[in-house]
Amino acid sequence: MFAKKNSLTIAVIWLILLCTGVIWYFSDTSTLKQIHKKIGTFEEKLADSQSKVKRLTEVETLHKEINAKWQNRPKRIITAEEPSSTISYLYKIISDHNLNVYYDFVLNDKKEVKKVTKFNFTIKGEGPYEDIYRMIWYLTYEPILYKIKSLTLKKHDLNSEYLRFVMKLQGFSVESAPDSLEANSVSNFRLTNFNRTIRQHDIFTPLVTTTPKKVAKKTPTVKSKPKLPPRLPGQIDVEKASLKAVTSNSIFISQGKSGVKQLKVGDNVYLGKLVAIDQQKNQAVFVIDKLGKRKKITLSLDERK
């Protein structure tokens, strides 16, 4: 009797263990399948990420190669009407990079050699050392070919940050541009948007400044207020004038009821002259010398900047 009960009890226990084992087996099998499924998903994402990393590496390498080619690209000779083309190119460099440089421009001579015309210019002007340096940097690294034959710098005066410079510049022009039709005009060249040129120390400024000695004050002498020179008949006062029209090589300007007058680059106005014309922006740039101070004035159609 007891043997039967013990056998029955053992059988029930084995049955319970068997059921529990079966339940655990199916539960673990389901969990394992889910884990394998997640592993497959992660492997797909990892492969996709590795593909993107590989593509990014290829793009970065290509970008470095293109950037190196751009930085070391060859200079180009364009078809141009000189000296107006060089004046326009210099104005574009100075205007686009906000350089505080003023200059006078003279065409010395031109000579044709094997279908290439060489132009020699003399540029005399003034500006801060940093801006003169940047102008020369852009002339050197921008795509149009110019050759700086000589450059001299001279301090304007001891108390001024401006320097006077004289630059001998040689330009080139051809009858037709072999590269493409888009490469034959100054207006088709986009200047490099690169304002991170290394800042240079003004060689005319001492590295170490000393405290100036105190000087006994002198009784100031009363000086008469300086007067402006009289305005010649027909001269336009650009501070009181308005721009009426702009063409590729001339402008039309008016002052009061004096009528409209035509001016070209280099023409004199009251206290100064016209230095640049920008037909695309409908602007004219003047430089005047008022009581010993240089001043740049930009006139636009029906408004002054």
C-alpha positions as CSV (number, residue, x, y, z in Angstrom):
1,M,0.0,0.0,0.0
2,F,2.7,2.4,1.0
3,A,4.8,1.4,-2.0
4,K,1.9,2.3,-4.4
5,K,1.5,5.7,-2.7
6,N,5.2,6.4,-2.9
7,S,5.3,5.4,-6.6
8,L,2.2,7.6,-7.3
9,T,3.8,10.6,-5.5
10,I,7.0,10.2,-7.4
11,A,5.1,10.0,-10.6
12,V,3.2,13.2,-9.9
13,I,6.5,15.0,-9.0
14,W,8.1,13.8,-12.2
15,L,5.1,14.9,-14.2
16,I,5.2,18.4,-12.6
17,L,9.0,18.6,-13.3
18,L,8.4,17.5,-16.9
19,C,5.7,20.1,-17.4
20,T,7.8,22.8,-15.8
21,G,10.8,21.8,-18.0
22,V,8.6,21.9,-21.1
23,I,7.3,25.4,-20.2
24,W,10.8,26.7,-19.6
25,Y,12.1,25.2,-22.8
26,F,9.4,26.9,-25.0
27,S,9.8,30.2,-23.0
28,D,13.6,30.2,-23.4
29,T,13.3,29.2,-27.1
30,S,11.0,32.2,-27.8
31,T,13.4,34.6,-25.9
32,L,16.3,33.2,-27.9
33,K,14.5,33.7,-31.2
34,Q,13.8,37.4,-30.2
35,I,17.5,37.8,-29.2
36,H,18.6,36.4,-32.6
37,K,16.2,38.7,-34.4
38,K,17.6,41.8,-32.5
39,I,21.1,40.7,-33.3
40,G,20.2,40.5,-37.0
41,T,18.7,44.0,-36.8
42,F,21.8,45.4,-35.1
43,E,24.1,43.7,-37.7
44,E,22.1,45.4,-40.5
45,K,22.4,48.8,-38.8
46,L,26.1,48.2,-38.2
47,A,26.7,47.3,-41.8
48,D,24.7,50.4,-43.0
49,S,26.8,52.6,-40.6
50,Q,30.0,51.2,-41.8
51,S,28.9,51.8,-45.4
52,K,28.1,55.4,-44.5
53,V,31.5,55.9,-42.8
54,K,33.2,54.5,-45.8
55,R,31.3,56.9,-48.1
56,L,32.1,59.8,-45.8
57,T,35.8,58.9,-45.9
58,E,35.7,58.8,-49.7
59,V,33.9,62.2,-49.8
60,E,36.4,63.8,-47.4
61,T,39.3,62.4,-49.4
62,L,37.8,63.8,-52.7
63,H,37.1,67.1,-51.0
64,K,40.8,67.4,-49.9
65,E,42.0,66.6,-53.4
66,I,39.6,69.1,-55.0
67,N,40.6,71.7,-52.4
68,A,44.3,71.1,-53.1
69,K,43.7,71.5,-56.8
70,W,41.7,74.7,-56.2
71,Q,44.5,76.2,-54.0
72,N,47.1,75.3,-56.6
73,R,45.0,75.9,-59.7
74,P,46.8,77.6,-62.7
75,K,46.4,81.3,-63.4
76,R,44.4,82.3,-66.4
77,I,44.8,85.0,-69.1
78,I,41.5,86.4,-70.2
79,T,40.1,88.5,-73.1
80,A,39.8,92.0,-71.7
81,E,39.7,95.7,-72.6
82,E,42.5,97.3,-70.8
83,P,43.0,99.3,-68.6
84,S,39.2,99.3,-67.7
85,S,39.3,95.6,-67.0
86,T,42.2,95.9,-64.5
87,I,40.5,98.9,-62.8
88,S,37.3,96.8,-62.5
89,Y,39.2,93.8,-61.1
90,L,41.0,95.9,-58.5
91,Y,37.8,97.6,-57.5
92,K,36.1,94.1,-57.2
93,I,38.9,92.9,-54.9
94,I,38.8,96.0,-52.7
95,S,35.0,96.2,-52.6
96,D,34.2,92.5,-51.9
97,H,36.8,92.3,-49.1
98,N,36.1,95.8,-47.6
99,L,39.7,96.9,-48.0
100,N,40.4,100.5,-46.9
101,V,42.8,101.2,-49.9
102,Y,42.8,104.3,-52.2
103,Y,44.9,104.5,-55.3
104,D,45.7,106.3,-58.6
105,F,46.0,104.2,-61.7
106,V,48.3,104.9,-64.7
107,L,48.7,102.8,-67.8
108,N,52.4,103.0,-68.8
109,D,52.6,101.0,-72.0
110,K,51.3,97.9,-73.8
111,K,53.1,95.4,-76.0
112,E,51.8,92.4,-78.1
113,V,54.0,89.3,-78.0
114,K,52.8,86.1,-79.7
115,K,49.0,87.0,-79.5
116,V,49.4,87.9,-75.9
117,T,49.2,91.6,-75.0
118,K,51.2,92.8,-72.0
119,F,50.1,95.9,-70.1
120,N,52.3,97.7,-67.6
121,F,50.6,99.8,-64.9
122,T,51.7,102.0,-62.1
123,I,49.5,102.1,-59.0
124,K,50.1,104.8,-56.4
125,G,47.9,104.9,-53.3
126,E,47.6,104.6,-49.5
127,G,46.0,102.4,-46.9
128,P,46.7,100.5,-43.7
129,Y,49.4,97.9,-43.8
130,E,47.0,95.0,-43.2
131,D,44.7,96.0,-46.1
132,I,47.6,96.6,-48.5
133,Y,49.0,93.1,-47.6
134,R,45.6,91.5,-48.2
135,M,45.1,93.3,-51.6
136,I,48.5,91.9,-52.7
137,W,47.5,88.4,-51.3
138,Y,44.4,88.4,-53.4
139,L,46.2,89.6,-56.5
140,T,48.6,86.7,-56.0
141,Y,46.1,83.9,-55.3
142,E,43.0,84.8,-57.3
143,P,42.6,83.2,-60.7
144,I,43.5,86.0,-63.1
145,L,47.2,86.3,-64.0
146,Y,48.9,89.5,-62.8
147,K,52.6,90.0,-62.2
148,I,53.8,92.3,-59.4
149,K,57.1,93.6,-60.8
150,S,57.9,95.9,-57.8
151,L,56.4,97.3,-54.6
152,T,57.6,100.2,-52.4
153,L,56.1,101.2,-49.0
154,K,56.6,104.4,-47.2
155,K,55.1,105.7,-43.9
156,H,52.5,108.4,-44.5
157,D,53.5,110.2,-41.3
158,L,54.5,109.2,-37.7
159,N,51.0,109.6,-36.3
160,S,49.1,107.9,-39.1
161,E,48.4,104.2,-39.6
162,Y,48.3,104.7,-43.4
163,L,51.2,103.8,-45.7
164,R,51.9,105.1,-49.1
165,F,52.7,102.5,-51.7
166,V,53.8,102.4,-55.3
167,M,53.3,99.1,-57.2
168,K,54.4,98.2,-60.7
169,L,51.8,95.7,-62.0
170,Q,51.8,93.8,-65.3
171,G,48.6,92.4,-66.8
172,F,47.9,90.1,-69.8
173,S,45.2,89.7,-72.4
174,V,44.5,87.4,-75.3
175,E,42.3,87.7,-78.3
176,S,40.2,84.6,-77.4
177,A,40.0,82.5,-74.3
178,P,40.8,78.8,-75.1
179,D,39.3,77.3,-71.9
180,S,35.6,78.2,-72.2
181,L,33.3,81.1,-73.0
182,E,32.7,81.7,-69.3
183,A,36.4,82.4,-68.8
184,N,36.8,85.5,-70.9
185,S,35.4,88.2,-68.7
186,V,36.4,89.7,-65.3
187,S,32.7,89.6,-64.2
188,N,32.6,85.8,-64.7
189,F,35.3,85.2,-62.1
190,R,34.1,84.7,-58.5
191,L,36.6,85.8,-55.9
192,T,37.6,83.4,-53.2
193,N,35.6,83.8,-50.1
194,F,38.7,83.5,-47.9
195,N,39.0,86.1,-45.2
196,R,41.3,84.0,-43.0
197,T,44.6,85.4,-44.3
198,I,47.3,85.4,-41.7
199,R,47.4,88.7,-39.9
200,Q,50.7,90.5,-40.5
201,H,52.5,92.8,-38.1
202,D,53.0,96.3,-39.5
203,I,56.7,96.5,-40.2
204,F,56.7,100.2,-39.7
205,T,55.4,99.8,-36.1
206,P,57.8,99.0,-33.3
207,L,57.3,95.6,-31.6
208,V,57.9,97.2,-28.2
209,T,56.2,100.5,-27.3
210,T,57.9,102.8,-24.8
211,T,56.2,105.4,-22.6
212,P,56.6,108.8,-24.2
213,K,58.3,111.5,-22.2
214,K,56.2,114.2,-20.7
215,V,56.6,117.4,-22.5
216,A,55.8,120.8,-21.0
217,K,52.6,122.1,-22.3
218,K,52.8,125.2,-24.4
219,T,50.2,127.8,-24.7
220,P,48.2,127.0,-27.8
221,T,48.3,129.5,-30.5
222,V,45.0,130.5,-32.0
223,K,44.9,129.2,-35.6
224,S,42.4,130.4,-38.1
225,K,39.9,127.8,-39.3
226,P,41.1,126.2,-42.5
227,K,38.9,127.0,-45.6
228,L,38.0,124.8,-48.5
229,P,39.3,125.9,-51.9
230,P,36.7,127.5,-54.2
231,R,34.7,125.2,-56.5
232,L,35.6,125.7,-60.1
233,P,32.8,126.3,-62.7
234,G,31.2,123.1,-63.8
235,Q,32.7,121.0,-61.0
236,I,30.3,118.6,-59.2
237,D,30.2,118.5,-55.4
238,V,29.5,114.7,-54.9
239,E,28.4,115.3,-51.3
240,K,25.4,117.3,-52.6
241,A,24.9,115.4,-55.9
242,S,22.7,112.5,-57.0
243,L,23.5,109.7,-59.4
244,K,21.1,109.6,-62.4
245,A,22.4,106.8,-64.7
246,V,25.3,104.2,-64.9
247,T,26.9,102.7,-68.0
248,S,29.8,100.4,-68.5
249,N,32.4,103.2,-68.7
250,S,30.6,106.4,-67.6
251,I,28.0,107.8,-65.2
252,F,25.5,110.7,-65.3
253,I,25.4,112.9,-62.2
254,S,23.5,116.0,-61.3
255,Q,23.8,118.6,-58.5
256,G,20.8,120.8,-57.8
257,K,19.5,122.6,-60.9
258,S,22.8,122.6,-62.7
259,G,21.8,119.9,-65.2
260,V,23.2,116.4,-65.8
261,K,26.9,115.9,-66.4
262,Q,28.7,112.8,-67.8
263,L,31.8,111.6,-65.9
264,K,34.3,108.7,-66.6
265,V,36.8,107.0,-64.3
266,G,39.6,109.5,-63.5
267,D,37.5,112.6,-64.1
268,N,37.8,115.3,-61.5
269,V,35.1,116.5,-59.2
270,Y,35.1,119.1,-56.4
271,L,38.0,118.1,-54.0
272,G,38.5,114.7,-55.7
273,K,37.8,112.4,-58.6
274,L,35.8,109.4,-59.8
275,V,37.8,106.2,-59.1
276,A,35.4,103.3,-59.9
277,I,32.1,102.4,-61.6
278,D,30.1,99.3,-60.7
279,Q,27.4,98.8,-63.4
280,Q,26.0,95.7,-61.7
281,K,25.3,97.5,-58.4
282,N,24.5,100.8,-60.2
283,Q,27.1,102.6,-58.0
284,A,29.9,105.1,-58.5
285,V,32.8,105.5,-56.1
286,F,34.6,108.9,-55.5
287,V,37.6,109.8,-53.4
288,I,37.8,113.4,-52.1
289,D,40.5,115.1,-50.0
290,K,38.7,117.4,-47.6
291,L,40.9,119.5,-45.3
292,G,43.7,116.9,-45.5
293,K,41.6,113.9,-44.9
294,R,40.8,111.2,-47.5
295,K,37.2,110.3,-47.8
296,K,35.4,107.7,-49.9
297,I,31.9,108.4,-51.1
298,T,29.7,105.8,-52.9
299,L,26.7,107.1,-54.8
300,S,23.8,104.8,-55.9
301,L,20.9,105.5,-58.1
302,D,18.7,108.0,-56.2
303,E,20.4,107.3,-52.8
304,R,23.7,107.9,-51.1
305,K,25.5,105.2,-49.1
